[in-house]
Amino acid sequence: MPGFIFFAKKDMKFYLVLSIVLCLIQTNGNAQSTSAQKEILLIGVFHFNNPGADLAKTDKFNVLDAQAQKELEQMAVAIKKFAPDKIFTEWNYNEQPGLDSLYELYLKDKYFEYVNKRYPGDSFFKENEIFQLGFRIAKKSGLKRVYGIDISTQFPFDSLMLAIDKAHQEELKKAIFERIKKFETLDNEARKKYGLTKLIIENNKQSHRNFDLGSYITFFNPGGQLDDFIGADLVAGWYRRNLLMYSFVQKITEKKDKKLVVILGAGHIALLKHFIDLDENYKVVELEEVLR
């Protein structure tokens, strides 16, 4: 027994010393990681061309009018001072050559002439944030490329609704559509009240992100019968899509890069903010800080 006590005390002393050493190493490592972190300016937007593809249907905001164009120019000038090394946008990653061709035209001041002839009835190429904001910032910043990081995944909303009906989750279904309606109402009221810059800043507030992400966990995740996980599968698919998008940012970013800009729909940015907060190699910069 005396021997056991001796060795136990000795072991405790050893582990105490070891834990202190490991703590010091970790603290030092975290300090080094923080000092070397790359900065990511997150810009969550509503889609400027308003394609109507989202669950919530909102009023159109005219980004081509003089005031909106003035604000876009001011934003681009401010973000140029942030000095981004790369810009990432919501363009499909496997169609990068197409985006490169369009940006080449933009650099030569031939982009809008081209798309007006090539896509006369398509508002996407004239109004979308990729071209109105992403290209604008990239050109002012002297960048040779704008990167697409979007990827398609399943979003089985209709299947979820059928599963909710089958499970007799009437209250949940009602709550889902009330939530969508609330988002539409709040967004449309803001579009009547604010200019473009203020709208984008509102989209990038943490309360807005929490409202968006909270909808998935609160209303979609419990959908379906006890042994039917369609709700959780939908939420997992949304997380997966955004994890894949963030993996492109991680893979494309080079060692020499120090500052990055990511321009995506606000729902995507809500999740990317969460991922970046957990990533020791990156840290978030908020748009309001840069515009201030």
Buried (B, 14 or more C-beta within 10 A) or exposed (E): EEEEEEEEEEEEEEEEEEEEEEEEEEEEEEEEBEEEBBBBBBBBBBBBBBEEEBBBBBEEBBBEEEEBBEBBEEBBEBBBEBEBBBBBBBBEBEEBEEBBEBBEBBBEEEBEEBBEEEEEEEBBBBBBBBBBBBBBBBBBBEBEEBBBBBBEBEEBBEBBBBBBEEBEBEEBBEBBEEBBEEBBEBBBEBBEEBEBBEBBBBBBBEEBBEBBBEBBEEBBBBBBEEEBBBBBBBBBBBBBBBBBBBEBBEEBBEEEEEBBBBBBBBBBBBBBBBBBEEBEEBBBBBBEEBBE
